[in-house]
Amino acid sequence: MGRTLKFNIFRFNAEDPASVPHMDGFRLEETEAMTLFIALNRLREQQDPTLMFDFMCRAGICGSCAMMINGRPDLACHTKTKDLPAEITLLPMPVFKLIGDLSVDTGTWFRSMNEKVRSWIHTDNRFEPGEEEERMDNALAENIYELDRCIECGCCVAACGKAAMMPDKFMGATAFCRITRFMVDPRDERKSDEYFEVVGNEEGIFGCLGLLGCEDTCPKNLPLQDQLAMLRRKMGFSQIRHLFSGK
């Protein structure tokens, strides 16, 4: 027999005026290769059908099941219970709007973020469906792909001290990763000054505290520290050029 796990789970239904935030305790026998996703589904199926949490792919791809696991944001689907103590505390991620229990609305936050960073390739080139696909160096394509692996789970946002201070304004590491993805893409025709207008402010890269909780908690191990440093350097140089040009 496996361990008996004790779960302390945050409960609150934001749509129910009578609901009061509190913690509920559950006990469950641990089985081989059990993940938190499996455990939560068993709790909902066997003990409390009202338990709310998000999931979709169950493979660490969609990012839906992100939550605070013993104080640290992570994905429930790839977190094995054997790597955790017998007592597990689960909370919803901060910064995002709470829907209920462990479920938060990351979609609205990320939609707003993508609108702020103007998350699309800016070009005057007209798309011609009959033309041959534009070629790209393999190394450059891999670099762009590396920055495109973000699954928008929100772990980096939940771990960010500045995002906690400015939940509706600070863009966060995922936005900076998104910006650098377009900066290295030769198809995007924006100049440094145009990027500066988007991200060169207190709500952007200059508001980052440099605590790097984002990189520590990213479940996809994205090189966020490198992107933050590169973006801060480029935006700093852009501002210096702007000051000395007198424009």
Secondary structure, 3 states (H helix, E strand, C coil): CCCEEEEEEEECECCCCCCCCEEEEEEEECCCCCEHHHHHHHHHHHCCCCCCCCCCCCCCCCCCCEEEECCEEEEHHHCEHHHCCCEEEEECCCCCEEEECCEEEHHHHHHHHHHHCCCCCCCCCCCCCCCCCCCCCHHHHHHHHHHCCCCCCCHHHHCCHHHHHCCCCCCCHHHHHHHHHHHCCCCCCCCHHHHHHHHCCCCCHHHCCCCCHHHHHCCCCCCHHHHHHHHHHHHHHHHHHHHHHCC
